[in-house]
Amino acid sequence: MPLFRDMLHADESLLKNEQVLDFDYQPKLVKYRESQQFAIADCMKPLFNKRDGDNVLVYGTSGIGKTLACKHILQELEQETDAIIPIYVNCWEHNTTYKIALNICEQLQYPFTPNKKGVELFQKIAERLNKKSAVFVFDEIDKAEDFDFLYFISEKIFRNSIVLITNFKSKLFSMDKRLRSRLFLEFVEFNKYTFEETRGILQERVDYAFFKDVWTKEAFDLAVQKTFEMGDIRCGLLILRKAGKLAENESSRSIEVNHVEKILDKVDKYAVKGSSDLDGETRNILHLIRDNSGSTIFDVFKMYQKKKGKLVYRSFYRKVKHLELNKYVRIKKIYGGKKGNTSIVEYLGL
C-alpha cells in the first residue's frame, strides 16, 4: 500500500521556519505594543539610579501580547545591564509562595533548596538580590493561591519593580487591601488588536515561517478574519501552522481556502476548551453562547438546562455577566419587542 508515495519531500516543504509559529517565539520587535512597553519600562527606570521602581498591573484578554511584551522588556533589560536581575514566574505553573520561591531559587542558580521552608528560601533570595536590583514579572497572577511572596518582596527586597499580568483587572480586588495599598500599582491595559494590526502580525509570521507566495490571498484573508473575530493571536498562529501542515499532507504546492476552512472548526473548539481563565461551568456556558450567538439569555439558559446544567437562572445570569465584563460576550437590551423587554447575548470570541 503506497502510504507515503505522494507526500512532499523535504526540499518541497511549504514551511521554512516552523518555530516562528510557536506561541512562545519572541520576534525582535513586538508590533503595535510600543506604548505599553514604554509604560511598563518607565516603572523600572528608577532601578538604574539605584532607587526603588514602581509596580504595575498589566491586564487585557488572552492572546494579545501581554506576556510577549513583558518578556521582551526583560530580554532588553538583561542586555542593557548586569545590575538589575530579571525574574519571570508563571503563577499557573508555580501557584504557591513555596513553589514560587523554588522557581526563583532555580533561576538564581541556588541549588540548596531541599528541606528548606519558604521563608528560608526567600531569605536566601533576598541575600542574593539585595546585592543588586530586581524586576519581578508574575504572569497569570490570578492563578496564585496566596500572595505571601508579594509581601516578602515588597518588604525584604530593597530595590525592585513588580509586574503582575492578568486577563482580568477585577482579580486585583481578590488581594488584601493592605497589600494593594503597599504595592500602589500603576495600570497598563492591552486592548484587542485591530483588524489591520492582526493582519500585520500574521503577515510578519507568514513572511518568516513560509516560503514566498505559498499562501493564496484568499486563504490568508480568511485566516486573518477568523483570528480577528477570535481576538487571540495564538489561535491565528495555530491556523497558520495547521493549514500549512494540511496543505503539505495533501501534497499541495500552495495553501488554499479549503485548507483553512477544514481546520476552523477545530480551532473554535480549541479556543473555548483551551481558555484556562474560566472555570468549567463558565466555559460550558460560553460554548453554548458561541454556538447560539444572538439568542436571548433565557433561551440559552433553557438550552443549558437541557444539557443537564445545574445552576439556577440567577447564578447562570451572573456567569453571563462575568463573561460580558471580561469581553467574551456582549449583552444587548431589546425594549418593546414581541416578548417585551429581552436581553440578547452575542459571542465576541477569545
C-alpha positions in Angstrom: 0.0 0.0 0.0 1.6 3.3 -1.1 1.0 5.2 2.2 3.8 7.8 1.7 4.3 7.9 -2.1 2.5 11.2 -2.7 4.0 13.2 0.2 6.1 16.3 -0.4 9.8 15.7 0.0 12.0 17.7 2.5 13.1 20.1 -0.3 9.5 20.7 -1.2 8.2 21.8 2.2 6.0 24.9 2.4 7.4 25.8 5.8 11.0 27.2 6.1 11.0 28.0 9.8 8.1 26.5 11.8 9.5 27.8 15.1 8.2 31.2 14.2 4.7 29.9 14.6 5.3 28.8 18.2 3.3 30.7 20.9 6.5 31.4 22.8 8.6 32.6 19.9 9.9 36.1 20.6 10.2 38.4 17.5 12.8 41.1 17.5 10.0 43.7 17.8 6.6 43.3 19.4 4.4 45.0 16.9 1.8 47.5 17.9 2.7 47.3 21.6 5.3 50.1 21.8 3.3 52.5 24.1 2.5 49.7 26.6 6.1 48.6 26.6 7.4 52.1 27.3 4.8 52.5 30.1 6.0 49.2 31.7 9.7 50.1 31.2 9.1 53.5 32.8 8.2 51.7 36.1 11.7 50.1 36.0 13.8 53.1 35.2 14.4 54.2 38.8 16.3 51.0 39.3 19.0 52.3 37.0 19.6 55.0 39.6 19.6 52.5 42.5 16.2 53.6 43.6 13.0 51.5 44.1 11.0 51.1 41.0 7.2 51.3 40.6 4.8 48.3 40.4 2.4 47.8 37.6 -0.7 45.6 36.8 -0.8 44.6 33.1 -4.2 43.4 32.0 -6.2 42.5 28.9 -7.8 39.5 27.3 -5.9 36.3 26.2 -3.6 36.2 23.2 -3.0 39.9 22.7 0.7 40.2 23.6 0.9 40.9 27.3 3.3 38.1 28.1 5.3 38.5 24.9 5.8 42.3 25.6 6.9 41.8 29.2 9.3 39.0 28.2 10.7 41.3 25.5 11.3 44.0 28.2 13.1 41.5 30.4 15.3 40.5 27.5 16.2 44.1 26.7 16.9 44.7 30.4 19.3 41.7 30.5 21.1 43.0 27.5 21.3 46.5 28.9 22.7 46.0 32.4 24.0 43.4 34.9 22.9 45.5 37.8 19.3 44.5 37.5 18.2 40.9 37.7 15.1 39.9 35.7 12.8 37.2 37.2 9.9 35.7 35.4 7.4 33.4 37.1 4.2 31.8 35.7 1.8 31.5 38.5 -0.2 28.8 36.7 2.8 26.6 36.9 4.0 27.8 40.3 0.9 28.7 42.2 2.0 28.9 45.9 4.6 31.0 47.7 6.7 27.9 48.3 6.7 26.9 44.6 7.4 30.4 43.5 10.4 30.6 45.9 11.7 27.3 44.5 11.4 28.6 40.9 13.2 31.9 41.8 16.0 29.9 43.5 16.3 27.8 40.3 16.6 31.0 38.2 19.2 32.4 40.6 21.1 29.0 40.4 20.7 28.5 44.2 20.7 24.6 44.5 20.4 24.1 48.3 16.6 24.1 48.5 15.8 20.6 49.9 14.3 20.7 53.4 14.1 24.5 53.5 10.8 26.3 54.2 9.5 29.1 52.0 10.6 31.8 54.5 14.2 30.4 54.5 14.2 30.3 50.7 13.1 33.9 50.4 15.8 34.9 52.9 18.4 33.3 50.6 16.7 35.1 47.6 16.9 38.4 49.4 20.6 37.9 50.2 21.4 37.4 46.5 19.1 40.1 45.1 19.9 42.8 47.5 23.4 43.0 46.2 21.8 44.4 43.0 18.2 45.4 41.9 15.5 43.1 40.6 12.5 43.1 38.3 9.8 40.5 39.0 7.2 39.5 36.4 4.4 37.3 37.8 2.3 36.1 34.9 -1.2 34.8 35.4 -1.2 36.3 38.9 -4.8 35.4 39.3 -3.8 31.7 39.5 -1.7 32.2 42.6 -3.3 30.6 45.7 -1.7 33.1 48.1 0.2 36.4 47.9 2.7 36.0 50.7 5.5 36.2 48.2 4.4 39.7 47.2 4.5 40.8 50.9 8.0 39.4 51.2 9.3 41.0 48.0 7.9 44.4 48.9 9.3 44.3 52.4 12.6 42.5 52.0 13.9 43.2 48.5 15.3 46.7 48.7 15.2 47.9 45.1 12.6 46.2 42.9 9.8 46.6 40.4 6.9 44.2 40.3 4.9 43.5 37.2 1.6 41.5 37.6 0.0 40.1 34.5 -3.7 39.0 34.4 -6.5 38.8 31.9 -8.9 40.4 34.4 -8.3 43.7 36.1 -11.0 42.7 38.6 -8.6 40.0 40.0 -6.8 42.8 41.7 -9.6 43.1 44.2 -9.1 39.5 45.4 -5.9 40.8 47.1 -5.9 42.0 50.6 -6.5 45.8 50.8 -3.3 46.2 52.8 -1.3 44.5 50.0 -2.9 46.6 47.3 -2.0 49.7 49.3 1.6 48.6 49.7 2.1 47.7 46.0 0.5 51.0 44.9 0.1 49.7 41.3 0.2 51.5 38.1 -2.1 50.1 35.4 -1.3 49.3 31.8 -4.1 47.9 29.6 -3.6 45.9 26.5 -6.6 46.3 24.1 -7.5 43.8 21.4 -5.7 44.2 18.2 -7.5 46.0 15.4 -8.1 44.2 12.1 -5.1 45.8 10.4 -2.9 45.1 13.4 -4.0 41.4 13.3 -3.2 41.3 9.6 0.3 42.9 10.2 1.2 40.4 12.9 0.2 37.4 10.9 1.8 38.7 7.7 5.1 39.1 9.6 4.9 35.5 10.8 4.0 34.2 7.4 6.9 36.0 5.8 9.3 34.4 8.3 7.7 30.9 8.6 6.7 30.1 5.0 8.4 30.2 1.6 7.4 33.1 -0.6 3.9 33.1 -2.2 2.8 29.7 -0.8 -0.3 31.4 0.8 -3.0 32.4 -1.6 -4.5 35.8 -0.9 -8.0 34.3 -0.2 -6.7 31.8 2.3 -4.6 34.3 4.2 -7.5 36.8 4.2 -9.7 34.1 5.8 -7.1 33.3 8.4 -6.8 37.0 9.3 -10.6 37.4 9.5 -11.0 34.4 11.8 -8.1 35.4 14.0 -9.6 38.9 14.4 -13.0 37.5 15.3 -11.5 35.3 17.9 -9.3 38.1 19.3 -6.5 35.8 20.0 -3.2 35.8 18.0 -2.3 32.4 19.4 -5.3 30.9 17.6 -4.2 32.7 14.4 -0.7 31.1 14.7 -2.4 27.7 15.1 -4.5 28.4 12.0 -1.3 29.2 10.0 0.5 26.2 11.3 -2.3 23.7 10.8 -3.3 25.0 7.4 0.3 24.7 6.2 0.7 21.2 7.6 -2.6 20.2 6.0 -1.5 21.5 2.6 1.7 19.6 2.8 -0.1 16.4 3.8 -2.2 16.8 0.7 0.9 17.4 -1.4 -0.3 20.9 -2.4 2.2 23.4 -3.5 0.1 26.3 -2.1 -2.2 26.9 0.9 -5.7 27.4 -0.3 -9.0 28.5 1.2 -10.2 24.9 1.6 -7.1 24.1 3.8 -8.1 26.9 6.2 -11.7 26.0 6.2 -11.0 22.4 7.2 -9.3 23.4 10.4 -11.5 26.3 11.5 -14.0 24.2 13.5 -11.2 22.5 15.3 -9.7 25.9 16.2 -13.0 27.1 17.5 -13.2 24.1 19.9 -9.6 24.6 20.9 -10.2 28.2 21.8 -13.1 27.6 24.1 -11.7 24.4 25.7 -8.2 26.0 26.0 -9.4 29.0 27.9 -7.7 28.4 31.3 -9.1 31.7 32.6 -12.7 30.3 33.0 -14.0 27.6 35.3 -15.6 24.5 33.7 -19.2 25.7 34.2 -18.5 29.1 32.7 -16.6 27.5 29.7 -19.7 25.4 29.1 -21.9 28.4 29.1 -19.5 30.3 26.8 -19.6 27.3 24.4 -23.4 27.4 24.3 -23.4 31.2 23.6 -20.8 30.7 20.9 -23.0 28.1 19.2 -26.2 30.2 19.6 -24.9 33.8 19.3 -27.8 36.2 19.0 -30.2 34.2 21.2 -31.9 35.6 24.3 -30.2 34.9 27.6 -33.3 33.0 28.7 -33.2 30.8 25.6 -29.6 30.0 26.2 -30.5 29.1 29.8 -33.1 26.7 28.5 -30.5 25.0 26.3 -28.2 24.9 29.3 -30.9 23.1 31.3 -31.4 20.6 28.5 -27.7 19.7 28.8 -28.2 18.9 32.5 -26.8 22.2 33.7 -27.3 22.6 37.5 -27.2 26.3 38.0 -30.5 28.2 38.7 -31.2 31.2 36.4 -29.8 33.8 38.8 -26.5 32.0 39.1 -26.4 31.4 35.3 -27.1 35.1 34.6 -24.2 36.0 36.9 -21.9 33.8 34.9 -23.1 35.5 31.7 -22.5 38.9 33.2 -19.0 37.8 34.2 -18.3 36.8 30.6 -19.6 40.3 29.5 -17.4 42.1 32.0 -14.4 40.3 30.6 -15.4 40.9 27.0 -16.1 37.3 25.9 -19.7 38.2 25.1 -21.9 41.3 24.6 -25.4 41.7 26.0 -27.9 43.8 24.1 -31.1 45.1 25.7 -34.1 44.9 23.3 -37.1 47.0 24.5 -40.7 46.6 23.5 -40.4 43.5 21.3 -43.0 40.8 20.8 -41.8 39.2 24.1 -41.5 42.5 25.9 -38.1 43.6 27.1 -35.4 40.9 26.4 -31.6 40.6 26.5 -29.7 39.2 23.5 -26.3 37.7 24.1 -23.6 37.7 21.4 -20.3 35.8 21.3 -17.3 38.1 20.9 -14.6 35.4 20.8 -11.4 34.9 23.0 
